Amino acid sequence: MARTFSFFLQLAACVFLLSACAATSRDSSHDDRGRGETSPGIIWVQTSAEYDAITLSVYRTAQDALAEKIADKTWSALPYQTHAENLPTAIILDVDETVVSNVEFQRSFIPPFSDGKLDAWNRANRAVPVNGVVEFAERARQLGVTLFFLTNRPCAATGDDPCPQKTTTLQDINEAGIAVDAEFVMLSGERAEWGKEKSVRRDYVAENYRVIMLMGDDLGDFIACTRKNPLHPCTEGATIASREAATLEHQDYWGNGWYILPNPMHGSWTSVK
Ligand SMILES: [Mg+2]
């Protein structure tokens, strides 16, 4: 109980920090980036021990819940998933700022942001894991859970390769210390129907697995239709109010199947009004 209380205290501190950073970031011209070289969010992620403490707390809390979520065959982290009792278990993780930390890129790239710049940086630099994720992944696999990595890094075909970014992403996850094969990594645009709205790929995983946990740093890693500009199959754009309402509507899942990492640097939160 003490550990749980401490976790939520840290979570509250994190939410406060995110709010403080939002004031300086919501005027970003990029849809999903609220960055800047001197952004307090970037400095906080890069230098604060508090960031490490929170990420360790999040992954420890999730790790401690693994056995219970595996044993309870009626449980799914997808509110709409039913009749999954006989399916094998899976966990869906986001990649950037959930499995690998790109804070060095955030600090050093020359604006404006582009996916190409991030991909080039990732190819040139060894991936750094977010604290706690490697141990969590190892324990989950020991218990027989399959891990899926869903990222909105987009595929951009080059020559004969329809998605060179997939190679980069696989390499990053492996470099971070989690061995993974291509079939468990799903990029935006890798299939025609896989746009940046992640709920479509979550549904794909749920066809064959009981999804026991979601791990991410953006509301879109958990809830559909959280972006300012709606993406298929969403028909309405999100607002600050609609995102907060959706978050509270799902309050039973936070820290209970849904585990969110702090990211005051960028995300779908930066563009909504
Ligand atoms: Mg992310």
Residues whose N, C-alpha, C, O or C-beta is under 5 A from the ligand:
A	BS01	MG	D94 V95 D96 E97 T98 D217
